[in-house]
Amino acid sequence: MLSRNEIIQFLKEFSQNKPYVYAMWLEGADGVSRVDVYSDIDFWFDVKKEYQESFLYECIEELKKLGPIDSRVDEIRAEIAQSNIHLANTSEYLTLDICVQSHEIRGYHVTCYVKNDIAELPFILFDKDHIISFREYEVDIDKLKNIFEHNKNKILQMSRVKKYIRRNQYLEAYMKYIENIADPLVQIVRLIYTPRHYDYGLCHISDHLPKEVVEELQVLYRVTNLKDIEDNLENASSLLKKYGKQFYTKYK
């Protein structure tokens, strides 16, 4: 069975000497040193604009030399050509997310990473044109306060959930509860702990927040009936007060 390191080295050797490939790096678990047996590989390539799509297909054809592809999903956009594939002779969890960005369209600002970021950092394999750089994170407190107030006001409109509880309509109540209560509370907590990634929702939240906070938030999503939702509205009110105090203490 092929290992992740064998695949990484294989694509590095394939792409490094191509004149239209400027850089190659890994993101995701490799970038933030969180690789485990369930991690996929997030490949990134910076290439000359006219080779963006064709180089993606080159990579896919080259990977077929390692073994058959048993699943593949392509997405081609103006600035990025992307494919998520799985090789049959690898772990079921080892999917390969290959992203090829246009050197001319994406620009250097996209590959300027925040130092010590918890979610997005590059593991650089080569960088011929010095496109990857690092900067300090600058907090925009006014922006964060506006986002906080927006989410707070969504939560305060609990009647939008309650009316469906009173009508005995679970699906509608659940939809509005997630949209207006649970998800906004998650975003508020992220403003406190991960302000740069306030919009990440539940993605990797167990890695990003303290364990006790994760446990508090988990309760909000454990709903199976209308009574659970109604009980959690009171819980949400208490959490909003608690997190609001923490938010304004941090961003005086």
Secondary structure, 3 states (H helix, E strand, C coil): CCCHHHHHHHHHHHHCCCCCEEEEEEECCCCCCCCCCCCCEEEEEEECHHHHHHHHHHHHHHHCCCCCEEEEEEEECCCEEEEEEEECCCCCCCCEEEEEEEHHHHCCCCCEEECCCCCCCCEEEEECCCCCEEECCCCCHHHHHHHHHHHHHHHHCCHHHHHHHHCCCHHHHHHHHHHHHHHHHHHHHHHHHCHHHCCCCCCCHHHHCCHHHHHHHHHHHCCCCHHHHHHHHHHHHHHHHHHHHHHHHHCC
